[in-house]
Amino acid sequence: MSTITKTKSREKSSSTFNIRSLTMIGMLSAIAVVLMLFEIPLGFLPSFYKIDLSEVPVLIGSFALGPVAGILIELIKILSNLLIDGTETAGIGELANFLIGCALVIPSSMIYFKKKTRKSAVLGLTAGTLLLIVTGSLLNAYLLLPTYAVAFHMPIDGLIAMGTAVNPAINSMTTFILLAVAPFNLIKGIVVSVITILLYKKLSPIIKGNHTA
C-alpha cells in the first residue's frame, strides 16, 4: 500500500472515530436528559433532594471516550434540561449542578484512563464520589441554598426547617450540610458508581465500535 493510500486510510479512520464519538456523545446526552426526569425521593432528607441516574451515561461516556467527552455530555445534559424546564435561579443552579457533576466525572475518568482496569475504575469512582461530596457541600452552603432562598422568597432558616422536619438534629446550616447534603451526595455517588461498573464493560464496545474496553 502506498504512503498516500495509508495516509488517506488513517484520515478516514480518524474522521470516522470523530463522527462516532460525537454521535455517542449526543446519544448519551439524550439518555442523561431523560434520566433526569425520573427522580427518586429519599424519605430521610428534605423533599427537594431527589436522586436521579443521569450521571450514569455521563460516567460511561467519560470512561469510554475520555474526560472531555464526559464534560461535554454533562454540559449538554444541563443545557437541555434548562431548555426543557427553564430556570428560576438565573442559571446559577444549573451552573452549580454542572460543577457538581464534573466533580464526580472528571477525577473518575482521569484515574480510569491511566490504567483501564476494574480496580482503577473503583479507585476513580471513589475519588470522584469524595470530591462530589466536598464540592456539593460547599456549593450548597455558599451558592445553591442562598440562591434558592432568594428564588422562592424563603429565608435560609425556612430551608433548614425543612431539614429539621425529617431530622431533628438538623438545626443550622452546618448540620444541614453534614446531615443532609453530604449524605445525599454520598448515596448518589455510590448508586451511580455501582451501576456504572455493572454496565460499562457491556456497553463500552458499542460506544467505541471496534475498540477494546
C-alpha positions as CSV (number, residue, x, y, z in Angstrom):
1,M,0.0,0.0,0.0
2,S,1.4,3.4,-1.0
3,T,2.1,6.1,1.5
4,I,-0.7,8.3,0.1
5,T,-3.2,5.4,0.5
6,K,-2.1,4.7,4.0
7,T,-2.4,8.4,4.9
8,K,-5.9,8.6,3.4
9,S,-6.8,5.4,5.3
10,R,-5.7,6.9,8.6
11,E,-7.5,10.1,7.9
12,K,-10.7,8.2,7.1
13,S,-10.3,6.1,10.3
14,S,-9.7,9.3,12.3
15,S,-12.7,11.0,10.7
16,T,-14.9,8.0,11.4
17,F,-13.9,7.9,15.0
18,N,-14.6,11.6,15.5
19,I,-18.0,11.3,13.9
20,R,-18.8,8.2,16.0
21,S,-17.6,9.9,19.2
22,L,-19.8,12.9,18.5
23,T,-22.7,10.6,17.8
24,M,-22.2,8.7,21.0
25,I,-21.9,11.9,23.0
26,G,-25.2,13.1,21.6
27,M,-26.9,9.8,22.3
28,L,-25.5,9.6,25.9
29,S,-26.5,13.2,26.5
30,A,-30.1,12.4,25.4
31,I,-30.3,9.4,27.7
32,A,-29.0,11.5,30.5
33,V,-31.7,14.2,29.9
34,V,-34.4,11.5,30.0
35,L,-33.0,10.0,33.2
36,M,-33.1,13.5,34.8
37,L,-36.9,13.3,34.6
38,F,-37.1,10.3,36.9
39,E,-36.2,11.4,40.4
40,I,-36.2,9.2,43.5
41,P,-37.1,10.9,46.8
42,L,-35.3,9.9,50.0
43,G,-37.6,9.9,53.0
44,F,-34.9,10.8,55.5
45,L,-33.8,14.0,53.6
46,P,-35.7,17.2,52.7
47,S,-38.1,16.7,49.8
48,F,-36.2,18.8,47.4
49,Y,-33.2,16.4,47.5
50,K,-34.0,13.6,45.0
51,I,-31.6,11.2,43.3
52,D,-31.6,10.7,39.5
53,L,-29.4,8.4,37.5
54,S,-28.4,10.9,34.8
55,E,-24.7,10.7,35.8
56,V,-24.5,7.1,34.8
57,P,-24.4,7.8,31.0
58,V,-22.1,10.7,31.7
59,L,-19.7,8.4,33.5
60,I,-19.9,5.7,30.9
61,G,-19.2,8.2,28.2
62,S,-16.2,9.6,30.0
63,F,-14.8,6.1,30.7
64,A,-15.2,5.1,27.0
65,L,-14.3,8.4,25.3
66,G,-12.3,10.4,27.9
67,P,-12.8,13.2,30.4
68,V,-13.5,15.8,27.8
69,A,-16.4,13.8,26.4
70,G,-17.8,13.4,29.9
71,I,-17.7,17.2,30.4
72,L,-19.5,17.7,27.1
73,I,-22.2,15.2,28.0
74,E,-22.6,16.9,31.3
75,L,-22.8,20.3,29.7
76,I,-25.3,19.2,27.1
77,K,-27.4,17.5,29.7
78,I,-27.6,20.6,31.9
79,L,-28.3,22.9,29.0
80,S,-31.0,20.6,27.6
81,N,-32.7,20.4,31.0
82,L,-32.5,24.2,31.2
83,L,-34.4,24.5,27.9
84,I,-37.0,21.9,28.9
85,D,-37.7,23.1,32.4
86,G,-36.5,26.7,32.4
87,T,-34.8,28.2,35.4
88,E,-35.8,30.1,38.5
89,T,-32.3,30.9,39.6
90,A,-30.9,32.8,36.6
91,G,-28.8,29.8,35.6
92,I,-26.9,29.8,38.9
93,G,-28.5,26.4,39.9
94,E,-27.6,24.9,36.6
95,L,-24.0,26.2,36.8
96,A,-23.7,24.7,40.3
97,N,-25.1,21.3,39.1
98,F,-22.7,21.3,36.2
99,L,-19.8,21.8,38.6
100,I,-21.0,19.2,40.9
101,G,-21.4,16.7,38.1
102,C,-17.9,17.5,36.8
103,A,-16.6,16.9,40.3
104,L,-17.7,13.3,40.0
105,V,-16.9,12.7,36.4
106,I,-13.5,14.3,35.9
107,P,-11.5,12.5,38.6
108,S,-13.3,9.2,38.0
109,S,-12.4,9.2,34.2
110,M,-8.9,10.6,34.6
111,I,-7.9,7.9,37.0
112,Y,-9.6,5.2,35.0
113,F,-7.9,6.4,31.8
114,K,-4.4,6.0,33.3
115,K,-4.9,2.3,33.7
116,K,-8.1,0.8,32.4
117,T,-8.8,-1.9,35.0
118,R,-11.7,-2.6,37.3
119,K,-9.5,-1.6,40.2
120,S,-8.7,1.8,38.7
121,A,-12.4,2.3,37.9
122,V,-13.3,1.7,41.5
123,L,-10.5,3.9,42.7
124,G,-11.5,6.7,40.3
125,L,-15.2,6.5,41.2
126,T,-14.3,6.6,44.9
127,A,-12.2,9.7,44.4
128,G,-14.9,11.2,42.3
129,T,-17.5,10.5,45.0
130,L,-15.4,12.1,47.7
131,L,-14.9,15.2,45.5
132,L,-18.6,15.2,44.7
133,I,-19.4,15.3,48.5
134,V,-16.9,18.2,49.1
135,T,-18.0,20.2,46.1
136,G,-21.7,19.6,46.6
137,S,-21.4,20.6,50.3
138,L,-19.5,23.9,49.5
139,L,-21.8,24.9,46.6
140,N,-24.9,24.1,48.6
141,A,-23.7,26.1,51.6
142,Y,-22.4,29.2,49.7
143,L,-24.3,29.2,46.4
144,L,-27.3,26.8,45.9
145,L,-29.2,27.2,49.2
146,P,-28.8,31.0,49.3
147,T,-29.9,31.2,45.6
148,Y,-32.9,29.0,46.2
149,A,-33.9,31.0,49.3
150,V,-34.0,34.2,47.1
151,A,-35.7,32.5,44.2
152,F,-38.5,31.0,46.3
153,H,-38.8,34.0,48.7
154,M,-37.9,31.9,51.6
155,P,-35.4,32.6,54.4
156,I,-32.5,30.2,54.8
157,D,-34.0,29.3,58.2
158,G,-37.0,28.1,56.3
159,L,-34.9,25.7,54.2
160,I,-33.2,24.5,57.4
161,A,-36.6,23.9,59.0
162,M,-37.4,21.5,56.1
163,G,-34.4,19.5,57.2
164,T,-35.4,19.7,60.8
165,A,-38.8,18.3,59.9
166,V,-37.2,15.0,58.8
167,N,-34.2,15.0,61.1
168,P,-34.4,17.0,64.4
169,A,-30.6,17.0,64.6
170,I,-30.6,19.5,61.7
171,N,-30.8,22.9,63.3
172,S,-28.2,25.0,61.5
173,M,-26.5,25.4,58.1
174,T,-23.6,23.3,59.3
175,T,-25.8,20.4,60.5
176,F,-27.9,20.8,57.3
177,I,-24.7,20.3,55.2
178,L,-23.4,17.4,57.3
179,L,-26.6,15.5,57.8
180,A,-28.5,16.2,54.6
181,V,-26.3,17.4,51.7
182,A,-23.2,15.2,52.4
183,P,-25.3,12.0,52.9
184,F,-27.3,12.8,49.7
185,N,-24.2,13.2,47.6
186,L,-22.6,10.1,49.2
187,I,-25.6,8.0,48.3
188,K,-25.8,9.4,44.8
189,G,-22.1,8.8,44.2
190,I,-22.3,5.2,45.4
191,V,-25.5,4.4,43.4
192,V,-24.3,5.8,40.1
193,S,-20.8,4.3,40.6
194,V,-22.2,0.8,41.2
195,I,-24.5,1.0,38.2
196,T,-21.6,2.3,36.0
197,I,-19.3,-0.5,37.0
198,L,-22.1,-3.1,36.3
199,L,-22.9,-1.6,32.8
200,Y,-19.7,-0.2,31.5
201,K,-18.0,-3.4,30.2
202,K,-21.2,-4.4,28.3
203,L,-21.7,-1.0,26.8
204,S,-18.2,0.2,26.0
205,P,-17.7,-2.0,22.8
206,I,-20.9,-0.4,21.5
207,I,-19.8,3.1,22.3
208,K,-16.3,2.6,20.9
209,G,-17.1,0.4,17.9
210,N,-14.3,-2.0,17.3
211,H,-12.1,-0.5,20.0
212,T,-11.5,-2.7,23.0
213,A,-12.5,-1.7,26.5
